Amino acid sequence: MFSDPSFDLSVSLTFLGLSFLIALVIWAITKKRFLSLIIFSVLGNLSFLVNIGSFMFDSYSLKWFQYFSLFIWPILNIYLIISYFSKKNEKN
């Protein structure tokens, strides 16, 4: 029923690394730090949400991070996205 926690952790960290690289590329192209931070935050959250039901969080005593990734981090992402678009609309 449960998968290997170390494999789940390596998958999550690989996705987190990819999201960091994507954010760096976006920052290098657009020079918008806040946009790249939002991209990194959203993709980083998704990298852990992929394995949210896995045994990884219980095995490594990261239950608090599971709750943070599921309940708090998405709210922070919504706040970042709203503030990005509100700042963008103020400039126009």
HTML snippet that shows the backbone in 3Dmol.js (N, CA, C, O; Angstrom):
<script src="https://3Dmol.org/build/3Dmol-min.js"></script>
<div id="view" style="width:600px;height:400px;position:relative"></div>
<script>
const pdb = `
ATOM      1  N   MET A   1       0.819  -1.190   0.000  1.00  0.00           N
ATOM      2  CA  MET A   1       0.000   0.000   0.000  1.00  0.00           C
ATOM      3  C   MET A   1       0.864   1.255   0.000  1.00  0.00           C
ATOM      4  O   MET A   1       0.633   2.169  -0.792  1.00  0.00           O
ATOM      5  N   PHE A   2       1.858   1.304   0.884  1.00  0.00           N
ATOM      6  CA  PHE A   2       2.711   2.483   0.969  1.00  0.00           C
ATOM      7  C   PHE A   2       3.905   2.329   0.045  1.00  0.00           C
ATOM      8  O   PHE A   2       4.403   1.226  -0.181  1.00  0.00           O
ATOM      9  N   SER A   3       4.344   3.438  -0.473  1.00  0.00           N
ATOM     10  CA  SER A   3       5.542   3.418  -1.296  1.00  0.00           C
ATOM     11  C   SER A   3       6.760   3.688  -0.417  1.00  0.00           C
ATOM     12  O   SER A   3       6.638   3.941   0.781  1.00  0.00           O
ATOM     13  N   ASP A   4       7.908   3.628  -1.025  1.00  0.00           N
ATOM     14  CA  ASP A   4       9.154   3.839  -0.307  1.00  0.00           C
ATOM     15  C   ASP A   4       9.301   5.319   0.058  1.00  0.00           C
ATOM     16  O   ASP A   4       9.296   6.164  -0.837  1.00  0.00           O
ATOM     17  N   PRO A   5       9.431   5.653   1.334  1.00  0.00           N
ATOM     18  CA  PRO A   5       9.528   7.062   1.728  1.00  0.00           C
ATOM     19  C   PRO A   5      10.757   7.764   1.153  1.00  0.00           C
ATOM     20  O   PRO A   5      10.688   8.947   0.821  1.00  0.00           O
ATOM     21  N   SER A   6      11.869   7.060   1.029  1.00  0.00           N
ATOM     22  CA  SER A   6      13.063   7.705   0.483  1.00  0.00           C
ATOM     23  C   SER A   6      12.880   8.027  -0.993  1.00  0.00           C
ATOM     24  O   SER A   6      13.380   9.046  -1.471  1.00  0.00           O
ATOM     25  N   PHE A   7      12.168   7.168  -1.722  1.00  0.00           N
ATOM     26  CA  PHE A   7      11.882   7.459  -3.127  1.00  0.00           C
ATOM     27  C   PHE A   7      10.943   8.657  -3.247  1.00  0.00           C
ATOM     28  O   PHE A   7      11.138   9.524  -4.100  1.00  0.00           O
ATOM     29  N   ASP A   8       9.929   8.700  -2.392  1.00  0.00           N
ATOM     30  CA  ASP A   8       9.002   9.840  -2.403  1.00  0.00           C
ATOM     31  C   ASP A   8       9.723  11.146  -2.088  1.00  0.00           C
ATOM     32  O   ASP A   8       9.451  12.179  -2.698  1.00  0.00           O
ATOM     33  N   LEU A   9      10.645  11.090  -1.129  1.00  0.00           N
ATOM     34  CA  LEU A   9      11.408  12.284  -0.786  1.00  0.00           C
ATOM     35  C   LEU A   9      12.299  12.712  -1.946  1.00  0.00           C
ATOM     36  O   LEU A   9      12.421  13.904  -2.229  1.00  0.00           O
ATOM     37  N   SER A  10      12.920  11.751  -2.617  1.00  0.00           N
ATOM     38  CA  SER A  10      13.778  12.110  -3.753  1.00  0.00           C
ATOM     39  C   SER A  10      12.958  12.673  -4.908  1.00  0.00           C
ATOM     40  O   SER A  10      13.421  13.572  -5.610  1.00  0.00           O
ATOM     41  N   VAL A  11      11.746  12.159  -5.117  1.00  0.00           N
ATOM     42  CA  VAL A  11      10.871  12.709  -6.156  1.00  0.00           C
ATOM     43  C   VAL A  11      10.482  14.143  -5.809  1.00  0.00           C
ATOM     44  O   VAL A  11      10.528  15.024  -6.668  1.00  0.00           O
ATOM     45  N   SER A  12      10.102  14.377  -4.565  1.00  0.00           N
ATOM     46  CA  SER A  12       9.715  15.729  -4.145  1.00  0.00           C
ATOM     47  C   SER A  12      10.881  16.702  -4.253  1.00  0.00           C
ATOM     48  O   SER A  12      10.705  17.835  -4.702  1.00  0.00           O
ATOM     49  N   LEU A  13      12.065  16.270  -3.847  1.00  0.00           N
ATOM     50  CA  LEU A  13      13.227  17.154  -3.929  1.00  0.00           C
ATOM     51  C   LEU A  13      13.655  17.393  -5.371  1.00  0.00           C
ATOM     52  O   LEU A  13      14.146  18.473  -5.698  1.00  0.00           O
ATOM     53  N   THR A  14      13.475  16.397  -6.238  1.00  0.00           N
ATOM     54  CA  THR A  14      13.770  16.588  -7.656  1.00  0.00           C
ATOM     55  C   THR A  14      12.828  17.619  -8.259  1.00  0.00           C
ATOM     56  O   THR A  14      13.261  18.511  -8.989  1.00  0.00           O
ATOM     57  N   PHE A  15      11.543  17.497  -7.954  1.00  0.00           N
ATOM     58  CA  PHE A  15      10.581  18.484  -8.438  1.00  0.00           C
ATOM     59  C   PHE A  15      10.861  19.870  -7.858  1.00  0.00           C
ATOM     60  O   PHE A  15      10.679  20.879  -8.538  1.00  0.00           O
ATOM     61  N   LEU A  16      11.301  19.915  -6.610  1.00  0.00           N
ATOM     62  CA  LEU A  16      11.651  21.194  -5.997  1.00  0.00           C
ATOM     63  C   LEU A  16      12.854  21.820  -6.708  1.00  0.00           C
ATOM     64  O   LEU A  16      12.886  23.030  -6.934  1.00  0.00           O
ATOM     65  N   GLY A  17      13.832  21.000  -7.054  1.00  0.00           N
ATOM     66  CA  GLY A  17      14.977  21.495  -7.809  1.00  0.00           C
ATOM     67  C   GLY A  17      14.585  21.991  -9.186  1.00  0.00           C
ATOM     68  O   GLY A  17      15.089  23.014  -9.650  1.00  0.00           O
ATOM     69  N   LEU A  18      13.685  21.266  -9.844  1.00  0.00           N
ATOM     70  CA  LEU A  18      13.200  21.711 -11.152  1.00  0.00           C
ATOM     71  C   LEU A  18      12.437  23.025 -11.048  1.00  0.00           C
ATOM     72  O   LEU A  18      12.563  23.890 -11.915  1.00  0.00           O
ATOM     73  N   SER A  19      11.659  23.174 -10.007  1.00  0.00           N
ATOM     74  CA  SER A  19      10.926  24.432  -9.841  1.00  0.00           C
ATOM     75  C   SER A  19      11.888  25.583  -9.575  1.00  0.00           C
ATOM     76  O   SER A  19      11.636  26.707 -10.010  1.00  0.00           O
ATOM     77  N   PHE A  20      12.983  25.323  -8.869  1.00  0.00           N
ATOM     78  CA  PHE A  20      13.995  26.357  -8.661  1.00  0.00           C
ATOM     79  C   PHE A  20      14.656  26.741  -9.979  1.00  0.00           C
ATOM     80  O   PHE A  20      14.875  27.923 -10.245  1.00  0.00           O
ATOM     81  N   LEU A  21      14.974  25.749 -10.802  1.00  0.00           N
ATOM     82  CA  LEU A  21      15.576  26.043 -12.110  1.00  0.00           C
ATOM     83  C   LEU A  21      14.619  26.825 -13.006  1.00  0.00           C
ATOM     84  O   LEU A  21      15.037  27.751 -13.701  1.00  0.00           O
ATOM     85  N   ILE A  22      13.357  26.462 -12.993  1.00  0.00           N
ATOM     86  CA  ILE A  22      12.363  27.183 -13.794  1.00  0.00           C
ATOM     87  C   ILE A  22      12.249  28.625 -13.315  1.00  0.00           C
ATOM     88  O   ILE A  22      12.163  29.546 -14.127  1.00  0.00           O
ATOM     89  N   ALA A  23      12.248  28.822 -12.002  1.00  0.00           N
ATOM     90  CA  ALA A  23      12.177  30.184 -11.463  1.00  0.00           C
ATOM     91  C   ALA A  23      13.420  30.990 -11.834  1.00  0.00           C
ATOM     92  O   ALA A  23      13.323  32.183 -12.121  1.00  0.00           O
ATOM     93  N   LEU A  24      14.584  30.343 -11.831  1.00  0.00           N
ATOM     94  CA  LEU A  24      15.805  31.040 -12.244  1.00  0.00           C
ATOM     95  C   LEU A  24      15.763  31.441 -13.709  1.00  0.00           C
ATOM     96  O   LEU A  24      16.190  32.538 -14.068  1.00  0.00           O
ATOM     97  N   VAL A  25      15.252  30.562 -14.553  1.00  0.00           N
ATOM     98  CA  VAL A  25      15.144  30.878 -15.979  1.00  0.00           C
ATOM     99  C   VAL A  25      14.174  32.036 -16.187  1.00  0.00           C
ATOM    100  O   VAL A  25      14.447  32.943 -16.974  1.00  0.00           O
ATOM    101  N   ILE A  26      13.062  32.009 -15.496  1.00  0.00           N
ATOM    102  CA  ILE A  26      12.088  33.099 -15.621  1.00  0.00           C
ATOM    103  C   ILE A  26      12.688  34.412 -15.122  1.00  0.00           C
ATOM    104  O   ILE A  26      12.472  35.463 -15.725  1.00  0.00           O
ATOM    105  N   TRP A  27      13.437  34.354 -14.027  1.00  0.00           N
ATOM    106  CA  TRP A  27      14.080  35.566 -13.534  1.00  0.00           C
ATOM    107  C   TRP A  27      15.125  36.075 -14.526  1.00  0.00           C
ATOM    108  O   TRP A  27      15.240  37.282 -14.741  1.00  0.00           O
ATOM    109  N   ALA A  28      15.891  35.156 -15.135  1.00  0.00           N
ATOM    110  CA  ALA A  28      16.918  35.569 -16.094  1.00  0.00           C
ATOM    111  C   ALA A  28      16.299  36.193 -17.339  1.00  0.00           C
ATOM    112  O   ALA A  28      16.875  37.110 -17.924  1.00  0.00           O
ATOM    113  N   ILE A  29      15.144  35.708 -17.743  1.00  0.00           N
ATOM    114  CA  ILE A  29      14.501  36.232 -18.951  1.00  0.00           C
ATOM    115  C   ILE A  29      13.773  37.541 -18.665  1.00  0.00           C
ATOM    116  O   ILE A  29      13.917  38.507 -19.414  1.00  0.00           O
ATOM    117  N   THR A  30      12.997  37.578 -17.594  1.00  0.00           N
ATOM    118  CA  THR A  30      12.133  38.740 -17.346  1.00  0.00           C
ATOM    119  C   THR A  30      12.722  39.763 -16.384  1.00  0.00           C
ATOM    120  O   THR A  30      12.300  40.919 -16.384  1.00  0.00           O
ATOM    121  N   LYS A  31      13.688  39.361 -15.566  1.00  0.00           N
ATOM    122  CA  LYS A  31      14.277  40.215 -14.521  1.00  0.00           C
ATOM    123  C   LYS A  31      13.245  40.670 -13.492  1.00  0.00           C
ATOM    124  O   LYS A  31      13.407  41.712 -12.858  1.00  0.00           O
ATOM    125  N   LYS A  32      12.201  39.891 -13.337  1.00  0.00           N
ATOM    126  CA  LYS A  32      11.169  40.190 -12.338  1.00  0.00           C
ATOM    127  C   LYS A  32      11.327  39.202 -11.182  1.00  0.00           C
ATOM    128  O   LYS A  32      10.939  38.038 -11.284  1.00  0.00           O
ATOM    129  N   ARG A  33      11.903  39.687 -10.086  1.00  0.00           N
ATOM    130  CA  ARG A  33      12.159  38.815  -8.938  1.00  0.00           C
ATOM    131  C   ARG A  33      10.877  38.313  -8.290  1.00  0.00           C
ATOM    132  O   ARG A  33      10.784  37.149  -7.900  1.00  0.00           O
ATOM    133  N   PHE A  34       9.905  39.182  -8.179  1.00  0.00           N
ATOM    134  CA  PHE A  34       8.661  38.799  -7.509  1.00  0.00           C
ATOM    135  C   PHE A  34       7.919  37.728  -8.306  1.00  0.00           C
ATOM    136  O   PHE A  34       7.351  36.804  -7.723  1.00  0.00           O
ATOM    137  N   LEU A  35       7.921  37.848  -9.621  1.00  0.00           N
ATOM    138  CA  LEU A  35       7.281  36.835 -10.462  1.00  0.00           C
ATOM    139  C   LEU A  35       7.992  35.496 -10.334  1.00  0.00           C
ATOM    140  O   LEU A  35       7.342  34.455 -10.239  1.00  0.00           O
ATOM    141  N   SER A  36       9.313  35.514 -10.329  1.00  0.00           N
ATOM    142  CA  SER A  36      10.047  34.256 -10.194  1.00  0.00           C
ATOM    143  C   SER A  36       9.847  33.646  -8.808  1.00  0.00           C
ATOM    144  O   SER A  36       9.838  32.423  -8.668  1.00  0.00           O
ATOM    145  N   LEU A  37       9.686  34.484  -7.783  1.00  0.00           N
ATOM    146  CA  LEU A  37       9.383  33.977  -6.443  1.00  0.00           C
ATOM    147  C   LEU A  37       8.021  33.295  -6.415  1.00  0.00           C
ATOM    148  O   LEU A  37       7.860  32.246  -5.791  1.00  0.00           O
ATOM    149  N   ILE A  38       7.052  33.886  -7.082  1.00  0.00           N
ATOM    150  CA  ILE A  38       5.717  33.287  -7.141  1.00  0.00           C
ATOM    151  C   ILE A  38       5.765  31.951  -7.874  1.00  0.00           C
ATOM    152  O   ILE A  38       5.172  30.969  -7.427  1.00  0.00           O
ATOM    153  N   ILE A  39       6.471  31.919  -8.993  1.00  0.00           N
ATOM    154  CA  ILE A  39       6.592  30.672  -9.759  1.00  0.00           C
ATOM    155  C   ILE A  39       7.262  29.597  -8.915  1.00  0.00           C
ATOM    156  O   ILE A  39       6.811  28.452  -8.896  1.00  0.00           O
ATOM    157  N   PHE A  40       8.333  29.958  -8.216  1.00  0.00           N
ATOM    158  CA  PHE A  40       9.016  28.989  -7.365  1.00  0.00           C
ATOM    159  C   PHE A  40       8.117  28.511  -6.231  1.00  0.00           C
ATOM    160  O   PHE A  40       8.107  27.324  -5.906  1.00  0.00           O
ATOM    161  N   SER A  41       7.375  29.411  -5.636  1.00  0.00           N
ATOM    162  CA  SER A  41       6.507  29.044  -4.525  1.00  0.00           C
ATOM    163  C   SER A  41       5.388  28.104  -4.967  1.00  0.00           C
ATOM    164  O   SER A  41       5.105  27.109  -4.300  1.00  0.00           O
ATOM    165  N   VAL A  42       4.760  28.424  -6.083  1.00  0.00           N
ATOM    166  CA  VAL A  42       3.656  27.580  -6.568  1.00  0.00           C
ATOM    167  C   VAL A  42       4.175  26.209  -6.992  1.00  0.00           C
ATOM    168  O   VAL A  42       3.605  25.184  -6.617  1.00  0.00           O
ATOM    169  N   LEU A  43       5.252  26.188  -7.772  1.00  0.00           N
ATOM    170  CA  LEU A  43       5.789  24.901  -8.219  1.00  0.00           C
ATOM    171  C   LEU A  43       6.390  24.106  -7.065  1.00  0.00           C
ATOM    172  O   LEU A  43       6.302  22.878  -7.042  1.00  0.00           O
ATOM    173  N   GLY A  44       7.000  24.803  -6.108  1.00  0.00           N
ATOM    174  CA  GLY A  44       7.520  24.115  -4.930  1.00  0.00           C
ATOM    175  C   GLY A  44       6.416  23.477  -4.109  1.00  0.00           C
ATOM    176  O   GLY A  44       6.574  22.369  -3.596  1.00  0.00           O
ATOM    177  N   ASN A  45       5.304  24.174  -3.988  1.00  0.00           N
ATOM    178  CA  ASN A  45       4.161  23.609  -3.286  1.00  0.00           C
ATOM    179  C   ASN A  45       3.631  22.388  -4.028  1.00  0.00           C
ATOM    180  O   ASN A  45       3.307  21.372  -3.413  1.00  0.00           O
ATOM    181  N   LEU A  46       3.546  22.490  -5.340  1.00  0.00           N
ATOM    182  CA  LEU A  46       3.074  21.346  -6.130  1.00  0.00           C
ATOM    183  C   LEU A  46       4.012  20.153  -6.016  1.00  0.00           C
ATOM    184  O   LEU A  46       3.567  19.007  -6.073  1.00  0.00           O
ATOM    185  N   SER A  47       5.307  20.414  -5.854  1.00  0.00           N
ATOM    186  CA  SER A  47       6.256  19.307  -5.743  1.00  0.00           C
ATOM    187  C   SER A  47       6.009  18.481  -4.486  1.00  0.00           C
ATOM    188  O   SER A  47       6.280  17.281  -4.475  1.00  0.00           O
ATOM    189  N   PHE A  48       5.504  19.100  -3.443  1.00  0.00           N
ATOM    190  CA  PHE A  48       5.173  18.338  -2.243  1.00  0.00           C
ATOM    191  C   PHE A  48       3.728  17.856  -2.245  1.00  0.00           C
ATOM    192  O   PHE A  48       3.417  16.843  -1.618  1.00  0.00           O
ATOM    193  N   LEU A  49       2.849  18.559  -2.932  1.00  0.00           N
ATOM    194  CA  LEU A  49       1.458  18.105  -3.007  1.00  0.00           C
ATOM    195  C   LEU A  49       1.320  16.826  -3.820  1.00  0.00           C
ATOM    196  O   LEU A  49       0.359  16.077  -3.643  1.00  0.00           O
ATOM    197  N   VAL A  50       2.276  16.571  -4.711  1.00  0.00           N
ATOM    198  CA  VAL A  50       2.257  15.328  -5.487  1.00  0.00           C
ATOM    199  C   VAL A  50       2.316  14.124  -4.551  1.00  0.00           C
ATOM    200  O   VAL A  50       1.667  13.109  -4.802  1.00  0.00           O
ATOM    201  N   ASN A  51       3.089  14.232  -3.478  1.00  0.00           N
ATOM    202  CA  ASN A  51       3.264  13.125  -2.535  1.00  0.00           C
ATOM    203  C   ASN A  51       2.578  13.372  -1.196  1.00  0.00           C
ATOM    204  O   ASN A  51       3.014  12.838  -0.176  1.00  0.00           O
ATOM    205  N   ILE A  52       1.527  14.162  -1.180  1.00  0.00           N
ATOM    206  CA  ILE A  52       0.922  14.553   0.090  1.00  0.00           C
ATOM    207  C   ILE A  52       0.326  13.360   0.846  1.00  0.00           C
ATOM    208  O   ILE A  52       0.251  13.391   2.074  1.00  0.00           O
ATOM    209  N   GLY A  53      -0.090  12.334   0.149  1.00  0.00           N
ATOM    210  CA  GLY A  53      -0.671  11.178   0.818  1.00  0.00           C
ATOM    211  C   GLY A  53       0.314  10.062   1.077  1.00  0.00           C
ATOM    212  O   GLY A  53      -0.085   8.974   1.493  1.00  0.00           O
ATOM    213  N   SER A  54       1.578  10.301   0.845  1.00  0.00           N
ATOM    214  CA  SER A  54       2.565   9.236   0.992  1.00  0.00           C
ATOM    215  C   SER A  54       2.984   9.067   2.449  1.00  0.00           C
ATOM    216  O   SER A  54       2.638   9.865   3.320  1.00  0.00           O
ATOM    217  N   PHE A  55       3.727   8.020   2.674  1.00  0.00           N
ATOM    218  CA  PHE A  55       4.220   7.694   4.008  1.00  0.00           C
ATOM    219  C   PHE A  55       5.467   8.509   4.354  1.00  0.00           C
ATOM    220  O   PHE A  55       5.988   8.418   5.466  1.00  0.00           O
ATOM    221  N   MET A  56       5.937   9.297   3.399  1.00  0.00           N
ATOM    222  CA  MET A  56       7.170  10.069   3.573  1.00  0.00           C
ATOM    223  C   MET A  56       7.085  10.999   4.783  1.00  0.00           C
ATOM    224  O   MET A  56       8.038  11.085   5.556  1.00  0.00           O
ATOM    225  N   PHE A  57       5.988  11.679   4.955  1.00  0.00           N
ATOM    226  CA  PHE A  57       5.859  12.655   6.031  1.00  0.00           C
ATOM    227  C   PHE A  57       5.820  11.982   7.401  1.00  0.00           C
ATOM    228  O   PHE A  57       6.352  12.521   8.371  1.00  0.00           O
ATOM    229  N   ASP A  58       5.196  10.811   7.485  1.00  0.00           N
ATOM    230  CA  ASP A  58       5.171  10.074   8.746  1.00  0.00           C
ATOM    231  C   ASP A  58       6.522   9.450   9.045  1.00  0.00           C
ATOM    232  O   ASP A  58       6.966   9.436  10.193  1.00  0.00           O
ATOM    233  N   SER A  59       7.173   8.936   8.016  1.00  0.00           N
ATOM    234  CA  SER A  59       8.437   8.237   8.191  1.00  0.00           C
ATOM    235  C   SER A  59       9.550   9.157   8.665  1.00  0.00           C
ATOM    236  O   SER A  59      10.371   8.763   9.493  1.00  0.00           O
ATOM    237  N   TYR A  60       9.584  10.377   8.148  1.00  0.00           N
ATOM    238  CA  TYR A  60      10.636  11.328   8.510  1.00  0.00           C
ATOM    239  C   TYR A  60      10.180  12.349   9.551  1.00  0.00           C
ATOM    240  O   TYR A  60      10.848  13.363   9.750  1.00  0.00           O
ATOM    241  N   SER A  61       9.075  12.100  10.203  1.00  0.00           N
ATOM    242  CA  SER A  61       8.512  12.990  11.232  1.00  0.00           C
ATOM    243  C   SER A  61       8.322  14.406  10.706  1.00  0.00           C
ATOM    244  O   SER A  61       8.709  15.382  11.349  1.00  0.00           O
ATOM    245  N   LEU A  62       7.720  14.497   9.524  1.00  0.00           N
ATOM    246  CA  LEU A  62       7.443  15.782   8.890  1.00  0.00           C
ATOM    247  C   LEU A  62       5.944  16.024   8.760  1.00  0.00           C
ATOM    248  O   LEU A  62       5.482  16.627   7.791  1.00  0.00           O
ATOM    249  N   LYS A  63       5.199  15.552   9.735  1.00  0.00           N
ATOM    250  CA  LYS A  63       3.748  15.719   9.686  1.00  0.00           C
ATOM    251  C   LYS A  63       3.364  17.196   9.652  1.00  0.00           C
ATOM    252  O   LYS A  63       2.398  17.573   8.988  1.00  0.00           O
ATOM    253  N   TRP A  64       4.116  18.029  10.364  1.00  0.00           N
ATOM    254  CA  TRP A  64       3.847  19.467  10.366  1.00  0.00           C
ATOM    255  C   TRP A  64       4.018  20.047   8.971  1.00  0.00           C
ATOM    256  O   TRP A  64       3.267  20.937   8.571  1.00  0.00           O
ATOM    257  N   PHE A  65       5.012  19.543   8.219  1.00  0.00           N
ATOM    258  CA  PHE A  65       5.248  20.046   6.867  1.00  0.00           C
ATOM    259  C   PHE A  65       4.154  19.587   5.913  1.00  0.00           C
ATOM    260  O   PHE A  65       3.828  20.282   4.951  1.00  0.00           O
ATOM    261  N   GLN A  66       3.592  18.424   6.180  1.00  0.00           N
ATOM    262  CA  GLN A  66       2.464  17.951   5.381  1.00  0.00           C
ATOM    263  C   GLN A  66       1.274  18.893   5.559  1.00  0.00           C
ATOM    264  O   GLN A  66       0.636  19.282   4.581  1.00  0.00           O
ATOM    265  N   TYR A  67       0.979  19.257   6.799  1.00  0.00           N
ATOM    266  CA  TYR A  67      -0.123  20.189   7.050  1.00  0.00           C
ATOM    267  C   TYR A  67       0.182  21.574   6.480  1.00  0.00           C
ATOM    268  O   TYR A  67      -0.706  22.233   5.940  1.00  0.00           O
ATOM    269  N   PHE A  68       1.424  22.013   6.598  1.00  0.00           N
ATOM    270  CA  PHE A  68       1.819  23.305   6.041  1.00  0.00           C
ATOM    271  C   PHE A  68       1.650  23.309   4.526  1.00  0.00           C
ATOM    272  O   PHE A  68       1.134  24.272   3.960  1.00  0.00           O
ATOM    273  N   SER A  69       2.086  22.230   3.866  1.00  0.00           N
ATOM    274  CA  SER A  69       1.982  22.152   2.405  1.00  0.00           C
ATOM    275  C   SER A  69       0.545  22.061   1.936  1.00  0.00           C
ATOM    276  O   SER A  69       0.220  22.499   0.833  1.00  0.00           O
ATOM    277  N   LEU A  70      -0.302  21.507   2.751  1.00  0.00           N
ATOM    278  CA  LEU A  70      -1.688  21.305   2.349  1.00  0.00           C
ATOM    279  C   LEU A  70      -2.591  22.489   2.695  1.00  0.00           C
ATOM    280  O   LEU A  70      -3.517  22.794   1.944  1.00  0.00           O
ATOM    281  N   PHE A  71      -2.335  23.156   3.816  1.00  0.00           N
ATOM    282  CA  PHE A  71      -3.257  24.190   4.273  1.00  0.00           C
ATOM    283  C   PHE A  71      -2.688  25.612   4.231  1.00  0.00           C
ATOM    284  O   PHE A  71      -3.400  26.535   3.833  1.00  0.00           O
ATOM    285  N   ILE A  72      -1.447  25.812   4.623  1.00  0.00           N
ATOM    286  CA  ILE A  72      -0.886  27.160   4.748  1.00  0.00           C
ATOM    287  C   ILE A  72      -0.253  27.639   3.447  1.00  0.00           C
ATOM    288  O   ILE A  72      -0.509  28.759   3.006  1.00  0.00           O
ATOM    289  N   TRP A  73       0.573  26.792   2.831  1.00  0.00           N
ATOM    290  CA  TRP A  73       1.316  27.191   1.638  1.00  0.00           C
ATOM    291  C   TRP A  73       0.408  27.616   0.486  1.00  0.00           C
ATOM    292  O   TRP A  73       0.715  28.609  -0.174  1.00  0.00           O
ATOM    293  N   PRO A  74      -0.692  26.918   0.209  1.00  0.00           N
ATOM    294  CA  PRO A  74      -1.582  27.401  -0.861  1.00  0.00           C
ATOM    295  C   PRO A  74      -2.182  28.778  -0.572  1.00  0.00           C
ATOM    296  O   PRO A  74      -2.374  29.573  -1.492  1.00  0.00           O
ATOM    297  N   ILE A  75      -2.473  29.062   0.682  1.00  0.00           N
ATOM    298  CA  ILE A  75      -3.000  30.381   1.027  1.00  0.00           C
ATOM    299  C   ILE A  75      -1.940  31.453   0.790  1.00  0.00           C
ATOM    300  O   ILE A  75      -2.248  32.538   0.299  1.00  0.00           O
ATOM    301  N   LEU A  76      -0.697  31.148   1.137  1.00  0.00           N
ATOM    302  CA  LEU A  76       0.395  32.085   0.859  1.00  0.00           C
ATOM    303  C   LEU A  76       0.563  32.303  -0.643  1.00  0.00           C
ATOM    304  O   LEU A  76       0.819  33.422  -1.089  1.00  0.00           O
ATOM    305  N   ASN A  77       0.418  31.233  -1.419  1.00  0.00           N
ATOM    306  CA  ASN A  77       0.524  31.366  -2.875  1.00  0.00           C
ATOM    307  C   ASN A  77      -0.597  32.235  -3.437  1.00  0.00           C
ATOM    308  O   ASN A  77      -0.365  33.058  -4.323  1.00  0.00           O
ATOM    309  N   ILE A  78      -1.796  32.053  -2.929  1.00  0.00           N
ATOM    310  CA  ILE A  78      -2.920  32.881  -3.382  1.00  0.00           C
ATOM    311  C   ILE A  78      -2.660  34.342  -3.042  1.00  0.00           C
ATOM    312  O   ILE A  78      -2.922  35.227  -3.857  1.00  0.00           O
ATOM    313  N   TYR A  79      -2.148  34.598  -1.845  1.00  0.00           N
ATOM    314  CA  TYR A  79      -1.818  35.968  -1.457  1.00  0.00           C
ATOM    315  C   TYR A  79      -0.747  36.559  -2.378  1.00  0.00           C
ATOM    316  O   TYR A  79      -0.861  37.710  -2.798  1.00  0.00           O
ATOM    317  N   LEU A  80       0.293  35.777  -2.695  1.00  0.00           N
ATOM    318  CA  LEU A  80       1.350  36.261  -3.586  1.00  0.00           C
ATOM    319  C   LEU A  80       0.810  36.570  -4.976  1.00  0.00           C
ATOM    320  O   LEU A  80       1.176  37.580  -5.576  1.00  0.00           O
ATOM    321  N   ILE A  81      -0.050  35.713  -5.483  1.00  0.00           N
ATOM    322  CA  ILE A  81      -0.614  35.925  -6.820  1.00  0.00           C
ATOM    323  C   ILE A  81      -1.505  37.167  -6.834  1.00  0.00           C
ATOM    324  O   ILE A  81      -1.434  37.971  -7.763  1.00  0.00           O
ATOM    325  N   ILE A  82      -2.339  37.325  -5.811  1.00  0.00           N
ATOM    326  CA  ILE A  82      -3.211  38.504  -5.744  1.00  0.00           C
ATOM    327  C   ILE A  82      -2.382  39.777  -5.630  1.00  0.00           C
ATOM    328  O   ILE A  82      -2.678  40.770  -6.294  1.00  0.00           O
ATOM    329  N   SER A  83      -1.356  39.756  -4.801  1.00  0.00           N
ATOM    330  CA  SER A  83      -0.538  40.964  -4.657  1.00  0.00           C
ATOM    331  C   SER A  83       0.254  41.252  -5.926  1.00  0.00           C
ATOM    332  O   SER A  83       0.496  42.417  -6.241  1.00  0.00           O
ATOM    333  N   TYR A  84       0.661  40.225  -6.660  1.00  0.00           N
ATOM    334  CA  TYR A  84       1.365  40.450  -7.930  1.00  0.00           C
ATOM    335  C   TYR A  84       0.448  41.137  -8.933  1.00  0.00           C
ATOM    336  O   TYR A  84       0.844  42.113  -9.571  1.00  0.00           O
ATOM    337  N   PHE A  85      -0.770  40.637  -9.075  1.00  0.00           N
ATOM    338  CA  PHE A  85      -1.682  41.232 -10.046  1.00  0.00           C
ATOM    339  C   PHE A  85      -2.188  42.603  -9.599  1.00  0.00           C
ATOM    340  O   PHE A  85      -2.466  43.458 -10.439  1.00  0.00           O
ATOM    341  N   SER A  86      -2.310  42.822  -8.300  1.00  0.00           N
ATOM    342  CA  SER A  86      -2.731  44.154  -7.854  1.00  0.00           C
ATOM    343  C   SER A  86      -1.623  45.179  -8.087  1.00  0.00           C
ATOM    344  O   SER A  86      -1.908  46.324  -8.441  1.00  0.00           O
ATOM    345  N   LYS A  87      -0.373  44.789  -7.896  1.00  0.00           N
ATOM    346  CA  LYS A  87       0.738  45.697  -8.195  1.00  0.00           C
ATOM    347  C   LYS A  87       0.863  45.928  -9.690  1.00  0.00           C
ATOM    348  O   LYS A  87       1.208  47.024 -10.133  1.00  0.00           O
ATOM    349  N   LYS A  88       0.583  44.899 -10.454  1.00  0.00           N
ATOM    350  CA  LYS A  88       0.652  45.031 -11.907  1.00  0.00           C
ATOM    351  C   LYS A  88      -0.437  45.979 -12.407  1.00  0.00           C
ATOM    352  O   LYS A  88      -0.198  46.767 -13.321  1.00  0.00           O
ATOM    353  N   ASN A  89      -1.628  45.908 -11.815  1.00  0.00           N
ATOM    354  CA  ASN A  89      -2.726  46.794 -12.210  1.00  0.00           C
ATOM    355  C   ASN A  89      -2.485  48.230 -11.765  1.00  0.00           C
ATOM    356  O   ASN A  89      -2.940  49.161 -12.430  1.00  0.00           O
ATOM    357  N   GLU A  90      -1.778  48.429 -10.654  1.00  0.00           N
ATOM    358  CA  GLU A  90      -1.477  49.783 -10.193  1.00  0.00           C
ATOM    359  C   GLU A  90      -0.533  50.497 -11.149  1.00  0.00           C
ATOM    360  O   GLU A  90      -0.617  51.714 -11.311  1.00  0.00           O
ATOM    361  N   LYS A  91       0.360  49.753 -11.780  1.00  0.00           N
ATOM    362  CA  LYS A  91       1.314  50.355 -12.706  1.00  0.00           C
ATOM    363  C   LYS A  91       0.653  50.765 -14.010  1.00  0.00           C
ATOM    364  O   LYS A  91       1.129  51.682 -14.680  1.00  0.00           O
ATOM    365  N   ASN A  92      -0.437  50.100 -14.383  1.00  0.00           N
ATOM    366  CA  ASN A  92      -1.129  50.411 -15.652  1.00  0.00           C
ATOM    367  C   ASN A  92      -2.104  51.514 -15.507  1.00  0.00           C
ATOM    368  O   ASN A  92      -2.760  51.890 -16.479  1.00  0.00           O
TER     369      ASN A  92
END
`;
const viewer = $3Dmol.createViewer("view");
viewer.addModel(pdb, "pdb");
viewer.setStyle({}, {cartoon: {color: "spectrum"}});
viewer.zoomTo();
viewer.render();
</script>
